[in-house]
Amino acid sequence: MSSFAEFFSGIGLVREAIEPLGWDCVFANDIAEDKAEMYRARFGDDHLVVEDINRLRLTDLPDDLDLLTASFPCIDLSLAGNRRGLAGEHSGTIWPFLDLTAGLVSERTPPKALLLENVTGFVTSNQGRDLAEVCARIGELGYFLDLVAVDARWFTPQSRPRLFVLAIREDLVERPLPPTGNLTRLRTAAIRSFQSTHRDVPFAELSLPEPPQVASRRLSQVLEYVPPDDESWWPGEQVKALCGAMHERHALRVNELLLGKRDGVATMYRRVRHGRTVGEVRNDNIAGCLRTANGGSSVQFLVDCRSGQPRIRPLTGLEYARLQGAGDFPITVGRRQAQSGFGDAVCVPAVRWLVDAAFGFLLSEFSQREPIQTRFANEPLDAVAAGG
């Protein structure tokens, strides 16, 4: 079994994603005790180190790690963090992660692969300089890199596009193929633009299969039954006031739900527009991107019109778990803590699909005398085997 270390582990959804594939988590690190509480409830306390990554030393890490994963904080790469980029306090923690990686490369056995995850805005943060610096550092350590964007909506009913940086040790790639330049769902225009303007980065395009087109389940199919008298449902007067203050477009969407469209349910965010709080309702069968529950505008609500009148409540912790593809994850904490834990995590089936497709070869009998062969998307496998 191949081993991996999960940095910025949060509640452990990377582990949830790839352990069923055969990966063995031998080290996990996060700074947040509230997330560690949820991690322990699922996986126990083995291998979990709750500590600031800036204080970790190479001696804290186990030997012979095959894969390092880092779902590092996104706040400084997003509008919420005013786009401070990797100079910010939070997203800048990628640098101590890369310092630890460098230590493994120079003083121990270099990991075979790296997986970094963040918001798609990472591609353009600081005019692309942030991602370029990270890619350059990884390249200097002896890795080929690939960039892909994966959206949770292909796997679960949640809109959650994320950028993944895939890195494979150079000696494990026999024929590194440069980016084709073709636009696909995985390799967007922003990614292709970045690759074309950073030709000094050692890119090697992996041959990844086509991801699913759309999730097999709709929003209505992941909802938990909450009794009508549960205190989480808003009072009727509050619902009426919010619906009355909605923009015409969103009020129309509520009326469509009352007519049975989109299964009669949708998710909603509360926003402050022109000095007043309004509700903004989605017009599809999926939820918006889950976020940490740090404020009223970050919590996602359910608008349920299946009874013939609009009712509103916050999504439950279990619904957050299901939207992240982690439906069996035990929830032993309150709703707000669960929302924050799952909102600041990864989509389980999306990560499972990607790691299986990109790094699955590392789990099989593998010899450095028989390196993996990457290929162009339309190149026949037999042509690669023949060296054509």
N, C-alpha and C positions, 0 to 999 in steps of 0.2 A: 504494500500500500504506500502511495506517495504522500508525503507530509506537506503541510502548508501552515503558514502563520498569517493570522488575520489582524491587520492593524486598523485602528479606528473601527473596532468591531461592533460598537453599538450594542444592539440586542442579539447580534449573532446571525443575521440573515444571510450573509455570505456563507457561513458554515452550514446553515440550514439548506442552502442551495446546493453545495458541492459535496458534502459528506456522502449523500446517497450515491454519488458517482464513484466513490472509492477513495476520496481524499481524506486524510487523517489530520485533523486540526491538533497541532501540538503546542500552539502559542496563540494567545489572543490578548489584545491590549486596547483599552479605551480609558478616557479620563473621567467619564461621567458615572457616578455611583448609581443614579436612578436607572440608567440603562443596564449597568452591570447587574442590578437586582433582577431585571427581566432575563438577562443572559443566563444567570445562575438557575433560574426557575426552569429553563429549558435544557441546559447542558451541564449543570453542576459547576463546581468551582475549579475543576482541574484546568490548568493551563491559562487561566484568566488572570491578567495582571492589570489592576486598576491604578494607573499612573499616568502622569503627563509624559508624552512621548519624548519631550525634550530631556527628560531625566533618565530615559532608558539607556543602557550601555550594551555593547556587543555581548558581554558576558551574561546578560539576562536572556539571551536568545538560545534556543536549542541548536544543535548541530544538524547538518545535512537536511536543510529545508529545500524542497523542490519548487515551491510556489510561495510568493509573497503577495498578499492582496491589501489594497489601501483604498478604502472608500472615505477619502479625507474630506474635512468640512468644506461646504460649498458657499458659505455665507459671503465671503469676500469676493467670490466670483460672480455673484448675483446682484440684482438691484437692491436686495435687502441689505447687503453689506456695502452699498454705495461703490461697488466695483473697485475696492481697494486692491484686489488681485492677490498675488502670492506674497506681497509685502504686508498683507493684513495679518492680524494676530491668529486668526482661525485657519484660513486656507494655507497660510504660510507654514503650517505644521507638516506639509509635504517634504520640506527640506530635511528635518531630522529623520524622517522615514528613509529618504534617499541616502543620508549619511550612514544609517545602519546597514542599508543595502550595500553601500560601498565597502563597509567593513567586512561584510560576509564575502564579498568578491575578492578582497585583497588578503584576508587572513584565514578564510575558511573555504569550504566548497561553494562556489557561486550558485545561487538559486537558478534553476532551469528556466523559470518564467516569472513575470510580474504582471499583475492586473491592477490598474488604477481606474477608479470610477468617480465621476463628478458631473455637474450640470453641463449641458451642451454649450453654455456660455464660456466655458473654459477655452474653447477654440479661439474666441475673439477677445478674451480678457487682456487688457493692456495692449491692444492692437496685435494680439497673437504672441506677444513676447513672453508671457507667462508659460504657455504651453511649450513654446520653443525652448525655453531654458530647461524645463523638465525633460523634454525629449533629448536635448543635447546631453544632459547629465546621464540619462539612462544609456544613451549611445556610447558615451565615454566608458561606461562600465562593461561594455562588450555585449550589447544586446541589439537585435533588430527590433523595430517597432512597427505596429500597425494601429490605426485609429478607426473606430467604428462608433456609430450612434445606434443605440437600441432603445426602443420604446416599449414600456410595459403594456401598452394597449394591444400589442400583438399577442400577449399571453394572459392578461387579466383585464377586467373592465376599469382601467385607470390610465389616464394620460400622464405618462412619465418618461419623456425622452431623456436619455443620459449618454454622456460620452464615456467610452472605455478606451484606455490606452493599454494595448497588449504588447508585451515584450518577451522575446524568446532569445535565449543565449545563442550567440552567433555560431558556436561550434555544433549546434543542433539543427542548423538549417543548411542544407546542401546547395540549393539554388535559390538565393534570395531574389525574388522578382520585384521590380519597382512598382509603384502605384500605377494602375492602368489609366487612371483619369476618368473612368466611367462613373456616371452618377447612378447610385442605387439607393435603396432605403437605408442600407447600412453605412454607405459612404456618401454623405450629403455634399451639397455644393460648398458649404463652409469648410468641410474636411478636405475636399479636393483643392480648394483655394489655398488652404494652409499648407498642404503637401507640395503644391506647385511653387510656393514661395519660400519653402524651407528645404531645398534640395540637399543641404548639408546633413540633414537628419538621416540616419541609416534605416530608411523604411524598407520593409519587406511585406508585400501584400499576401496575407493568408487566404487560402481558398476556403471560404466559409459557405455553408449551405444557405439557401434562401430561408429566412425566418418565416414563421407563420404570418398570414395576412392580417388576421384579426383574432382576438380572444374568442374562445368558444362559449363563454358565459357573459351574460348581460348584467348590468347593475342590479336588476331586480332579483337575480339568482344568487347574490352574495349577501343579501340583506338578512339581518337577524330579526326574529319576531320580538317586538317590544310591546307589551300590553298597552292598550289605549290609556289606562290610568297611570302609567309610569310617569314619574315626575320629570323625566327628561323631555317629554313633549311640551312645547311652548303653550302657554295659555291662549285661548282663542282670540282674545283681544290683541295680544302681541302679534299673532299671525296676521290678523286683519290689518293691523297698522303697518306691518312691513310690506305686505302685498299691495296695500294702497299707496305706498311710497315708491314702489318699483318703477323703473323706466318702462315705457310702453312695450318695448321688446321683451323684457323679462316677464311682465304681466301676461303677455300673450303666451309665453311658454307655460306658465302655470295653467292658463285656460286649456291649452293643448293637453296637459296632463289630466285635467278633469274630464276631457273627452276620451281618455284612455290611450293617448299616444305615448310612446316610449314606456309602455307598461305602467303608466300612471305615476312614475317616480323619477326624480332627478336629484342631483346634488346642487348645493348652493353655497356661495361664499357671501359673507357680509362685508360690505365695503363702505367707506365714507366718501361720498361724492358731493362736492359743493356744500360741505359742512353738515350733511345729514347721512344717517346710516341707511343703506339700501341693500336689498338682496339681489344677487346676480345668479341666475339659474342656467345650468348647462342645457343644451338642446340636443343631446345625444344619449346613448344608452351606457355611458361610462362616467366614472367619477373624474373630477379634476385631480391634479397632482397633489398627493398627500404631503403635508408639511408638519413640522414640529408645532405643537400647540402653545406658542409663545404669546399669542394675542388673539383677539376676537376675529380679526381678518384672516388668520391662518387656520382656523378650525373649519372643517367642512360639515355642512348640514344636509340632512335629507328632507326633501319636499315630497311628501307622500299624499297623493290625491286619490288613492284607490278606494277610499270610503265615500267619495262624492264631495268632499270638501278638503281644502288644503290643510295639512298638518305638518309641523316642522319640529325636528329634533336634531341634535348633533349625532353624527355617525358614532357608533359604538367602537370600543377597542377591538372586538371580534370582527367587525366590518372592516376596520383598518387592516387587520391581519389578513383577511380574505382578499382584500384589494391588492395586497402585497404578495399574494400567492402563498401565504403561510397560515392557512386555515387551522392547522392542528397545533399551532403554537400556544402553549398555556398562558393564560392571562390571569395573573395573580395580583395585579395592581389596579389602581383606580383608572377611570376612563381617561382623564387628562394625561396621566403618565403613560398609558398605553398609546394614546394618540401621538405623543411626542416620540416614543420609542419607535413605532412603526413609520411615522412620518419622516423620520431621519434615517431611514434604512434603504435597502435595495429591494427590487422586485425579484422574488425567489426564482420563479421559472425563467425569467429573462437571463439572470446570471447563470443558472444551471445550463441553459441552452448554449450560452456563449462559451463557458469554460469547457463544456463537453466538446464543442465544435473546434475551439482553438487549441486546447491543451489536452484533449483526450488521449493523444498519443503518448503522453508522459506516464499514463497509468499502465500501459501495456509493457511487455518485455521490450526493452529499448536498449540499443547499443549505440555508442557513438560512432561505430563503424557503419551503421545503417541510419544516417540522419533522415529526418523528415524532409519530404520534398514538397515545397509549395508550388502552386501552378496557377495559371490564369483561369478565370472563371469558366471560359469556354474551351479550355484545352482538355482533350480526352485523357483519362487516367493512364491508358496504355501508352500514350505518347510520352508522358512523363517517365514511366517505367523504362521506356526504350531510350530515353535521353533525347527525344525529339522536340 
